[in-house]
Amino acid sequence: MWVELGRGGVRDPAPRRVANRLYERYRNWLASLVSDGIAAGEFDADVDPAAVADLAISMLDGAGVRA
């Protein structure tokens, strides 16, 4: 689904807007999980939740493309 949505968004702004909105929600959700982990002492306090979310999304997307 993600690949098709991204591919469609290359030429058509409508799917691009949908993909951007979904990725933003996904990123925010992952960052909130990391923030909760920081608050619980499961992650170091100097961890950047947004950076970790971006890295996780990149790795998951890459794994999805390879699958």
C-alpha positions as CSV (number, residue, x, y, z in Angstrom):
1,M,0.0,0.0,0.0
2,W,2.7,2.5,1.0
3,V,4.6,1.9,-2.2
4,E,1.6,2.4,-4.4
5,L,0.5,5.5,-2.5
6,G,4.0,7.0,-2.8
7,R,4.2,6.1,-6.5
8,G,0.8,7.7,-7.2
9,G,1.9,10.8,-5.4
10,V,4.8,11.4,-7.8
11,R,2.5,12.8,-10.4
12,D,-0.8,13.5,-8.5
13,P,-0.9,15.8,-5.6
14,A,-4.0,14.2,-4.0
15,P,-2.3,10.9,-3.0
16,R,0.8,12.8,-2.1
17,R,-1.2,14.8,0.5
18,V,-2.7,11.6,1.8
19,A,0.7,10.0,2.1
20,N,2.2,13.0,3.8
21,R,-0.7,13.1,6.3
22,L,-0.4,9.4,7.1
23,Y,3.4,9.6,7.5
24,E,3.0,12.6,9.8
25,R,0.6,10.7,12.0
26,Y,2.8,7.6,12.0
27,R,5.9,9.7,12.9
28,N,4.1,11.5,15.7
29,W,2.9,8.2,17.1
30,L,6.3,6.7,17.1
31,A,7.9,9.8,18.6
32,S,5.3,9.8,21.4
33,L,6.2,6.2,22.1
34,V,9.9,7.2,22.4
35,S,8.9,10.2,24.6
36,D,6.9,7.9,26.9
37,G,10.0,5.6,27.0
38,I,12.2,8.5,28.0
39,A,9.7,9.4,30.8
40,A,9.7,5.8,32.0
41,G,13.5,5.6,32.0
42,E,13.6,3.1,29.2
43,F,15.5,5.5,26.9
44,D,18.3,7.9,27.7
45,A,17.0,11.4,28.4
46,D,19.1,12.8,25.5
47,V,17.4,10.7,22.9
48,D,15.6,12.8,20.2
49,P,12.1,11.2,19.8
50,A,11.6,12.7,16.3
51,A,15.0,11.5,15.1
52,V,14.3,8.0,16.4
53,A,10.9,8.0,14.7
54,D,12.4,9.1,11.4
55,L,15.1,6.4,11.7
56,A,12.5,3.7,12.5
57,I,10.3,4.7,9.6
58,S,13.2,4.7,7.2
59,M,14.3,1.2,8.3
60,L,10.7,-0.2,8.2
61,D,10.1,1.3,4.8
62,G,13.3,-0.1,3.5
63,A,12.5,-3.5,4.9
64,G,9.0,-3.3,3.3
65,V,10.5,-2.4,-0.1
66,R,12.9,-5.3,0.0
67,A,10.2,-7.8,1.0
